């Protein structure tokens, strides 16, 4: 259901924004003296919510890296190269590579040495690509300036130079009176070629699950949802489940009225939530949002998290129990006898302590997962978990007759713990995989990771079918329908993962296994044969595009061929970094009726707005938007899209005739196969009129 809701949300969001020009990044600058004649120039990127820019170091074939150029001058010299902050590293499913990016704000620094007392200005440029979860804008350039005032003092004794404000100040506080800041907001669609520098990072590498590429609110809702499921799972463990009828009976019998019993049970549930939310708040307060994220994403701590989850898994599987000191429970029990709200609070605290051997591993896992998102994520996670724990106590107190429908305690509760143990074990290897990816050890490549998961879930399936028993299990005389159904689901999941060993994408678990290129066979087996077959019978100048569709990347060649075969043209404004473009190509275009139209009824011209190939000199014209020379192929197509269609978002599809007139209204991202097919058919019909 979550995927469906996100699917609908993305569709409407993109449909409503296709006619806008986006400018989600602005830059400000500051200068600070760091020594005799030495200064640090800071370029501060403020990035709109939901967008991100990439690191200076991007693997070959990936998106455009961020890079900087400083105009040479006798007035200063640069020291070293531009340093960048720690960001977020993900296994990007679009580029099939590990990529680092920055969100919200990023501060890049360049050290310089001043060579003159005269006033001067340092002109610099930032070249970057900005993306969100749906699409990417064409690579662009923004100019920044650092203006140094004339100084009467000897150069060796020069104090901090001031920086003139060019447009507007940011809301970032100045650290001293000599520092001012400027904001530069040139159009993002203008770009020039600036070579990427191999810049050392300031802090340690960071990693993030694939869910880290989602917008913050979406990630928090996802965390809340899975935390709630974790709380439901904790309910059905031997430490918690038997407490439900006992606690509810206590409140209903000890209270003078039914209303009082319900009120006390509700208070009990609220205090359960308060206790766990306080735990999440303490974790956030002690470590801090940024530090928590660093801990969760650092190589060392990924290994620590692996070992921690391994311990949790062994505990659930019955190797040992994790318990808190008994003296804690004794003191808490004494406090709970006081009565009133104070006593009820300590009853809730007693539940948390007594059930720790079952809930502790789940809570620990949720906090580890929340740590990778930082911010208020631990609080949100604990809210979801505790809400699931607290609800039954309140509901059964309000409707005590419902307790008759509860299953009796028994060996099945231990089976729940064992199943959770297998899940903890599988998740542990995700953290070990993160460490392996960062270190590039290639010890846990995609095939090895999937083999481990296949083994873990195969053993789990055998356990559910009663073929394997652990030391704490009750004898299995028969298998319930629920247990059989769960076993079938797990076995189906195992079968689903097996083709991944040979290159299948495995979209349902995307983000958990390493990316496809991080494997023994990055392209899978048999792909070479398919690719060679696709290259046959292609028109001159065309290539085999997505799903084997003949595709032109040159506008004039494609138009000429369309005239020759008397077919309409379909312009596909796309990008290598466009997520929704890939979704259309992988989910909509393969439909037989859509694929038939794209193969036989139109001539496809795919124009990549982030194409970094240099334009021939004769095609390098001055941009009508920015007034600067268009030097790259992607800039040319971006200029065409913006000028003619007043949008710079991709994907964007246009059906036109041989006179370059639109045959119908252009289409943006449209995951509805039938609607997209009808749009294609409408354009083809209008061409034939």
C-alpha positions in Angstrom: 0.0 0.0 0.0 2.9 2.4 0.8 4.2 2.0 -2.8 0.7 2.7 -4.2 0.3 5.9 -2.1 3.8 7.2 -3.1 3.1 6.3 -6.7 -0.1 8.4 -6.7 1.5 11.2 -4.8 4.5 11.4 -7.2 2.2 11.3 -10.2 0.0 14.2 -9.1 3.0 16.2 -7.8 4.8 15.9 -11.1 1.7 16.4 -13.2 1.1 19.7 -11.5 4.7 20.9 -11.8 5.6 20.1 -15.4 5.2 23.7 -16.5 7.5 25.3 -14.0 11.1 26.4 -14.1 13.0 25.1 -11.1 15.8 26.9 -9.4 16.2 24.9 -6.1 19.8 25.9 -5.2 21.3 29.3 -4.2 24.8 30.1 -3.1 26.2 32.5 -0.6 29.9 33.2 0.3 31.9 34.2 3.3 35.6 34.8 4.1 37.5 34.1 7.3 41.1 34.8 8.1 42.9 31.6 9.3 46.5 32.9 9.5 49.0 35.5 8.2 47.7 36.4 4.8 45.8 33.2 4.7 42.0 33.0 4.3 39.3 30.4 3.9 36.7 31.1 1.2 33.4 29.4 2.0 30.8 28.7 -0.7 27.5 27.8 1.0 24.9 25.9 -1.0 21.3 26.3 0.3 19.3 23.5 -1.2 15.5 23.4 -1.3 13.7 20.7 0.6 13.6 17.4 -1.3 16.5 18.3 -3.7 20.2 17.4 -3.5 23.5 18.1 -5.4 26.3 15.6 -6.0 29.8 15.4 -4.6 32.9 16.4 -6.5 33.9 12.8 -6.8 31.4 10.8 -8.9 32.3 7.5 -10.7 32.6 7.5 -14.5 29.2 7.3 -16.1 27.3 8.9 -13.2 25.6 12.3 -12.9 27.5 15.5 -13.3 29.8 16.1 -10.3 29.9 19.4 -8.5 33.1 21.3 -9.4 34.6 24.7 -8.9 36.8 27.1 -10.9 38.5 30.2 -9.5 39.6 32.8 -12.0 43.4 33.2 -12.0 44.8 36.4 -10.6 48.1 37.8 -9.4 46.3 39.1 -6.3 46.0 35.7 -4.7 46.8 32.0 -5.1 44.8 29.0 -4.1 46.1 26.6 -1.5 45.1 23.0 -2.1 41.7 22.2 -3.6 38.1 22.7 -2.6 37.1 20.6 0.4 33.6 19.4 0.8 31.6 18.3 3.9 30.5 14.8 4.7 27.3 14.0 2.9 25.1 11.0 2.2 26.3 8.0 0.2 23.8 5.6 -1.4 23.7 2.8 -3.8 21.9 4.7 -6.5 19.5 2.4 -8.4 19.4 4.6 -11.5 23.2 4.8 -12.1 23.9 1.4 -10.4 26.8 2.9 -8.5 27.6 4.3 -5.1 27.1 8.1 -5.2 27.6 10.8 -2.6 25.2 13.8 -2.4 24.3 16.8 -0.2 20.9 17.9 1.0 19.6 21.0 2.7 22.9 22.8 3.1 26.5 22.1 2.1 29.6 24.3 2.8 32.5 24.0 0.4 35.8 25.6 1.4 38.9 26.8 -0.5 42.0 28.2 1.2 43.9 31.1 -0.4 46.9 33.3 0.2 46.5 37.0 -0.4 49.3 38.6 -2.5 48.4 42.3 -2.5 47.0 45.1 -0.3 45.0 46.4 -3.3 41.3 45.9 -3.5 40.3 43.0 -5.7 37.6 40.5 -6.5 37.8 36.8 -6.8 35.5 35.5 -9.4 34.5 31.8 -9.1 32.0 29.5 -10.6 30.1 26.4 -9.3 29.1 23.7 -11.8 26.6 21.2 -10.5 23.6 19.0 -11.1 20.5 19.2 -8.8 18.1 16.3 -8.4 15.1 15.2 -6.4 13.6 11.8 -5.9 11.7 12.1 -9.2 13.9 13.8 -11.7 17.1 15.8 -12.3 17.6 19.2 -13.8 20.3 19.8 -16.5 23.8 20.5 -15.2 24.1 24.2 -14.5 26.6 26.9 -13.4 26.3 29.7 -10.9 28.8 32.5 -10.4 30.0 33.6 -7.0 32.3 36.5 -5.9 34.6 37.3 -3.0 35.4 41.1 -2.9 38.4 42.1 -0.8 38.7 45.7 0.2 41.9 47.7 0.1 44.1 47.4 3.1 46.6 50.0 4.4 48.3 47.6 6.7 51.4 45.6 5.6 50.3 42.4 3.8 51.9 40.2 6.4 49.8 41.8 9.2 46.5 42.0 7.3 43.4 41.3 9.2 40.3 39.5 7.9 39.2 40.9 4.6 35.5 41.9 4.2 33.3 40.6 1.6 30.9 42.9 -0.3 27.3 41.8 -0.5 26.3 41.3 -4.1 22.5 40.7 -3.9 21.2 39.7 -0.5 22.4 38.4 2.9 21.6 34.9 4.0 20.1 34.0 7.3 23.4 32.5 8.4 24.8 34.4 11.4 28.2 36.0 10.9 30.9 34.9 13.4 32.6 38.3 13.5 32.0 41.8 12.2 34.5 41.4 9.4 32.4 38.7 7.7 29.5 39.5 5.4 27.8 37.2 3.0 26.4 37.4 -0.5 23.7 35.5 -2.4 24.0 34.7 -6.0 21.0 33.4 -7.9 21.9 33.0 -11.6 19.8 30.6 -13.7 20.7 27.0 -13.0 20.2 26.0 -16.6 23.3 27.7 -17.8 26.4 25.5 -17.6 30.0 25.4 -18.7 32.6 22.6 -18.5 34.5 22.7 -15.3 36.7 19.7 -14.6 36.1 17.7 -11.5 38.8 17.7 -8.9 39.9 14.8 -6.8 39.2 16.5 -3.5 39.9 14.8 -0.2 36.9 14.6 2.2 36.9 16.4 5.5 35.1 13.8 7.5 34.5 10.0 7.3 32.5 8.3 4.6 28.8 8.0 5.2 26.3 5.6 4.0 22.5 5.5 3.9 19.9 3.0 3.0 18.1 3.4 -0.2 15.2 4.8 1.9 17.7 7.9 2.7 17.0 9.2 -0.9 13.4 9.9 0.0 12.0 13.3 1.2 12.4 13.7 5.0 8.6 13.5 5.7 8.3 10.4 3.6 11.2 8.8 5.3 9.8 9.5 8.8 6.4 8.2 7.8 8.0 5.0 6.5 10.0 4.7 9.7 6.8 5.2 11.8 5.0 2.5 9.8 7.8 -0.1 10.2 8.2 0.9 13.9 4.5 0.3 14.4 4.9 -3.1 12.8 7.8 -3.8 15.1 5.6 -2.9 18.1 3.0 -5.3 16.8 5.6 -8.0 16.5 6.8 -7.4 20.0 3.2 -7.8 21.3 3.3 -11.4 20.2 6.3 -12.4 22.2 6.4 -14.4 25.4 7.4 -11.3 27.4 4.5 -9.0 26.4 1.5 -11.1 25.2 0.7 -12.7 28.6 0.8 -9.3 30.2 -2.2 -8.0 28.2 -5.0 -10.0 30.0 -3.2 -9.8 33.4 -2.9 -6.0 33.2 -6.3 -5.3 31.8 -7.9 -7.5 34.4 -6.1 -5.6 37.1 -7.4 -2.3 36.0 -11.0 -3.4 35.5 -11.2 -5.3 38.9 -9.3 -2.7 41.0 -11.2 0.3 39.6 -14.5 1.2 41.3 -16.2 1.9 38.0 -15.8 0.7 34.4 -15.1 4.3 33.4 -12.3 4.5 36.0 -10.8 1.2 34.7 -10.8 2.5 31.1 -9.3 5.8 32.2 -6.5 4.0 34.2 -5.8 1.7 31.2 -5.6 4.7 28.9 -3.2 6.4 31.3 -1.2 3.2 31.4 -1.0 3.2 27.6 -0.1 6.8 27.4 2.7 6.3 29.9 4.1 3.4 27.8 4.3 5.8 24.9 5.9 8.5 27.0 8.6 6.1 28.3 9.6 4.9 24.8 9.5 8.4 23.3 11.7 9.6 26.2 14.1 6.9 25.2 14.2 8.1 21.6 14.5 11.7 22.8 17.5 10.8 25.1 19.2 9.0 22.2 18.8 12.2 20.0 19.8 14.6 22.8 22.9 12.6 23.9 24.3 12.1 20.4 22.7 15.0 18.6 21.2 14.7 15.1 24.4 15.1 13.1 26.5 13.0 15.4 23.9 10.2 15.4 23.9 10.2 11.6 27.7 10.0 11.6 27.7 7.1 14.0 25.1 5.2 12.1 26.9 5.7 8.8 30.5 5.4 9.7 32.3 2.2 8.7 33.3 1.3 12.2 29.8 1.7 13.5 28.3 -0.2 10.7 30.4 -3.1 11.8 29.4 -2.5 15.4 25.7 -2.4 14.3 26.3 -5.7 12.5 27.6 -7.3 15.7 24.9 -5.7 17.8 22.1 -7.1 15.5 23.9 -10.4 15.4 23.7 -10.6 19.2 20.0 -9.6 19.1 19.4 -12.4 16.6 21.2 -15.0 18.7 19.1 -13.9 21.7 15.9 -14.3 19.8 17.0 -17.7 18.4 17.4 -18.9 22.0 21.2 -18.8 22.5 20.8 -16.5 25.6 18.5 -13.9 27.0 19.2 -10.2 27.3 17.9 -9.0 30.7 18.2 -5.9 32.8 19.4 -6.2 36.5 16.7 -7.6 38.8 17.3 -4.8 41.3 15.8 -2.3 38.8 12.6 -4.2 38.6 12.4 -4.5 42.5 12.7 -0.8 42.9 10.2 0.0 40.1 7.7 -2.5 41.6 7.9 -0.7 44.9 7.1 2.6 43.3 4.1 1.1 41.4 2.4 0.3 44.7 2.0 4.0 45.5 -1.2 4.3 43.4 -2.6 7.0 41.3 -1.0 8.4 38.2 2.4 8.1 39.7 1.9 4.4 40.4 0.5 3.7 37.0 3.6 5.3 35.4 5.8 2.9 37.3 3.6 0.0 36.3 4.2 1.0 32.6 7.9 1.3 33.4 7.8 -2.2 35.0 6.4 -3.6 31.8 9.2 -2.0 29.8 11.8 -3.6 32.1 10.1 -7.0 32.4 9.7 -7.3 28.6 13.1 -6.1 27.7 14.5 -9.5 26.8 11.9 -9.5 24.0 11.4 -5.8 23.2 15.1 -4.8 23.7 16.4 -6.3 20.4 13.5 -4.8 18.4 13.9 -1.4 20.1 17.7 -1.5 19.5 17.2 -2.4 15.8 14.7 0.4 15.3 17.0 2.9 16.9 19.9 1.7 14.7 17.7 2.2 11.6 16.5 5.6 12.9 20.1 6.6 13.4 20.7 6.4 9.7 18.1 9.2 9.2 19.1 11.2 12.3 17.0 14.3 13.3 13.9 13.3 15.2 13.8 9.9 13.6 14.6 8.0 16.9 11.6 9.8 18.5 9.3 9.0 15.6 10.5 5.4 15.7 9.8 5.0 19.4 6.4 6.7 19.0 5.3 4.1 16.3 6.7 1.2 18.4 5.1 2.3 21.7 1.8 3.1 20.1 1.5 -0.5 18.9 2.3 -1.8 22.4 -0.1 0.6 24.1 -3.1 0.2 21.9 -4.2 -3.3 23.1 -4.1 -2.4 26.8 -6.5 0.6 26.1 -8.8 -1.3 23.7 -9.2 -4.4 25.8 -9.8 -2.3 28.9 -12.6 -0.5 27.0 -14.0 -3.8 25.6 -13.0 -6.6 28.0 -15.2 -9.0 26.2 -12.7 -9.0 23.3 -10.1 -10.8 25.4 -12.1 -14.0 25.0 -11.0 -13.9 21.3 -7.3 -13.7 22.2 -5.3 -16.9 21.5 -3.9 -18.7 24.6 -0.3 -18.4 25.4 1.9 -21.3 24.3 4.8 -22.4 22.2 3.7 -20.3 19.3 5.0 -17.2 21.2 8.5 -18.6 21.2 8.1 -19.3 17.5 7.5 -15.5 17.0 10.8 -14.8 18.7 12.6 -17.2 16.4 11.1 -15.7 13.3 12.2 -12.2 14.5 15.6 -13.7 15.2 16.0 -14.7 11.5 14.8 -11.3 10.4 17.4 -9.6 12.7 20.1 -11.9 11.3 19.2 -10.9 7.7 19.2 -7.2 8.5 22.6 -7.5 10.3 24.2 -8.3 7.0 22.9 -5.1 5.5 25.1 -3.2 7.9 28.1 -5.4 7.2 27.4 -4.8 3.5 27.5 -1.1 4.0 31.0 -1.3 5.6 32.2 -3.6 2.7 30.9 -1.1 0.1 32.6 1.9 1.7 35.9 0.0 2.0 35.5 -1.5 -1.4 36.8 -4.8 -0.1 34.5 -6.8 -2.5 34.1 -9.5 0.2 30.3 -9.2 0.3 29.4 -8.6 -3.3 25.8 -8.9 -4.6 26.0 -12.6 -5.3 27.4 -13.4 -1.8 24.9 -11.1 -0.1 22.0 -12.7 -1.9 23.3 -16.2 -1.2 23.4 -15.4 2.5 19.9 -14.1 2.4 18.7 -17.1 0.4 20.3 -19.4 3.0 18.8 -17.5 6.0 15.2 -17.4 4.6 15.4 -21.0 3.4 16.2 -22.2 6.9 13.4 -19.9 8.2 11.0 -21.6 5.7 12.1 -25.1 6.9 11.6 -23.9 10.5 8.1 -22.7 9.8 7.3 -26.0 8.1 8.4 -27.8 11.3 11.4 -29.4 9.7 13.8 -27.7 12.1 13.4 -27.2 15.8 15.5 -25.1 18.3 16.2 -26.0 21.9 13.5 -23.8 23.4 10.7 -24.9 21.0 7.8 -27.0 21.9 7.3 -30.1 19.8 5.4 -29.4 16.6 2.7 -32.0 16.2 0.9 -30.1 13.5 1.3 -26.9 11.5 -1.4 -24.2 11.8 -2.8 -22.5 8.7 -1.1 -19.2 9.7 2.3 -20.8 10.1 1.9 -22.7 6.8 0.9 -19.6 5.0 3.9 -17.6 6.4 6.2 -20.5 5.4 4.9 -20.4 1.8 5.4 -16.6 1.7 9.0 -17.0 2.9 9.7 -19.8 0.4 8.2 -17.6 -2.3 10.6 -14.8 -1.3 13.5 -17.2 -1.5 12.5 -18.3 -5.1 12.1 -14.6 -6.0 15.7 -13.8 -4.9 17.4 -16.7 -6.8 17.3 -15.0 -10.3 19.1 -12.0 -8.6 22.2 -14.2 -8.6 22.2 -13.9 -12.4 21.4 -10.2 -12.7 17.7 -9.9 -12.1 16.9 -6.4 -10.7 14.9 -7.6 -7.6 12.9 -4.3 -7.3 11.0 -5.3 -4.1 14.3 -5.4 -2.1 16.1 -2.6 -3.9 18.5 -0.9 -1.6 19.2 -3.9 0.6 21.6 -6.0 -1.6 24.6 -4.2 -3.1 24.1 -2.5 -6.5 24.3 -4.6 -9.6 27.7 -3.2 -10.6 29.1 -4.3 -7.2 29.1 -8.0 -8.2 31.1 -10.7 -9.8 29.1 -10.2 -13.0 27.8 -6.6 -13.2 25.9 -7.0 -16.4 24.4 -10.4 -15.5 24.8 -13.5 -17.7 23.8 -13.6 -21.4 23.5 -9.8 -21.8 26.1 -9.6 -24.5 24.1 -11.9 -26.7 21.0 -9.8 -26.2 22.8 -6.6 -27.0 24.4 -7.9 -30.1 21.0 -9.0 -31.4 19.5 -5.6 -30.7 22.0 -3.8 -32.8 20.8 -5.4 -36.1 18.4 -3.7 -38.5 18.8 -0.2 -37.0 18.3 3.0 -39.1 21.5 4.9 -39.8 22.3 7.2 -37.0 20.0 5.3 -34.5 20.9 3.2 -31.5 19.1 0.5 -29.7 17.3 2.3 -26.9 15.3 1.1 -23.9 13.5 -2.1 -24.6 15.3 -2.4 -27.9 13.4 0.6 -29.4 15.4 2.3 -32.3 16.3 5.7 -30.8 18.0 8.8 -32.3 20.0 11.1 -30.1 20.4 13.7 -32.8 17.4 15.9 -33.4 18.1 16.6 -37.1 18.9 13.0 -38.0 15.7 11.7 -36.3 13.5 14.3 -38.0 15.1 13.5 -41.4 14.4 9.8 -40.9 10.8 10.5 -39.8 10.2 12.4 -43.0 11.7 9.5 -45.0 9.5 6.9 -43.5 6.5 9.3 -43.1 6.0 8.8 -39.4 5.4 11.3 -36.6 8.3 12.2 -34.3 8.2 11.6 -30.5 10.7 13.8 -28.7 11.8 12.3 -25.4 13.3 15.0 -23.2 15.1 12.8 -20.7 18.3 12.6 -18.5 20.7 10.0 -17.4 19.9 11.0 -13.8 16.1 11.1 -14.3 14.5 8.5 -12.0 11.0 8.9 -13.4 12.4 8.5 -16.9 13.7 5.1 -15.9 10.4 4.2 -14.3 8.6 5.0 -17.6 11.1 3.0 -19.6 11.0 0.0 -17.3 7.3 -0.1 -16.3 5.3 1.6 -19.1 7.2 1.3 -22.3 7.5 -2.5 -22.1 3.7 -2.9 -22.2 3.0 -4.7 -25.5 0.6 -2.1 -27.0 2.8 0.8 -25.9 5.9 -0.9 -27.2 4.3 -1.7 -30.5 3.5 2.1 -31.0 7.0 3.1 -30.1 8.6 0.5 -32.3 6.4 0.9 -35.4 4.3 4.0 -35.4 6.6 6.8 -34.3 10.3 7.8 -34.6 11.8 8.2 -31.2 14.3 11.0 -30.5 15.7 10.9 -27.0 17.4 14.2 -26.0 19.4 13.9 -22.8 19.6 17.3 -21.1 22.5 16.2 -19.0 24.6 14.9 -21.9 28.1 16.1 -21.3 29.5 15.6 -24.8 31.0 18.8 -26.2 29.1 20.5 -29.0 31.0 21.1 -32.3 32.3 24.6 -32.5 29.8 25.5 -35.2 26.9 24.6 -32.9 28.2 26.5 -29.9 25.7 29.4 -29.9 24.9 32.0 -27.3 22.0 31.0 -25.0 18.9 33.1 -25.3 18.2 32.4 -21.6 21.5 33.2 -20.0 23.5 35.0 -22.6 26.4 32.5 -22.3 27.7 30.1 -24.9 26.2 26.7 -25.0 29.1 24.3 -25.0 27.5 20.9 -24.3 24.9 18.7 -26.0 22.7 18.6 -23.0 22.7 22.4 -22.7 21.4 22.6 -26.3 18.5 20.2 -25.6 17.7 21.9 -22.3 17.6 25.3 -24.0 15.2 23.8 -26.6 12.9 22.4 -24.0 12.8 25.6 -21.9 12.3 28.0 -24.7 9.6 26.0 -26.6 7.8 24.3 -23.7 8.6 26.5 -20.7 9.7 23.6 -18.5 13.0 22.0 -17.5 11.6 18.9 -15.8 12.0 15.4 -17.2 10.6 13.1 -18.5 8.8 15.3 -21.1 7.3 13.7 -24.2 6.3 15.6 -27.3 4.6 14.2 -30.4 5.1 16.4 -33.5 4.7 16.4 -37.3 7.4 17.0 -39.9 6.9 20.8 -39.6 7.8 20.5 -35.9 4.2 21.3 -34.8 2.8 19.5 -31.8 0.2 16.8 -32.6 -1.4 17.0 -29.1 -0.6 18.3 -25.7 2.9 17.1 -24.5 2.9 14.5 -21.7 5.1 14.4 -18.6 5.6 11.5 -16.2 2.5 9.3 -16.6 2.6 5.8 -15.0 -0.9 4.9 -16.2 -0.2 2.6 -19.1 -3.7 3.0 -20.6 -3.6 6.8 -20.4 -0.1 6.9 -21.9 -1.2 4.6 -24.7 -4.2 6.7 -25.5 -2.0 9.8 -25.6 0.3 8.0 -28.1 -2.7 6.9 -30.2 -4.2 10.4 -30.2 -0.9 11.9 -31.6 -0.6 9.2 -34.3 -4.2 9.7 -35.4 -3.8 13.5 -35.6 -0.7 12.9 -37.8 -2.6 10.8 -40.2 -5.4 13.4 -40.6 
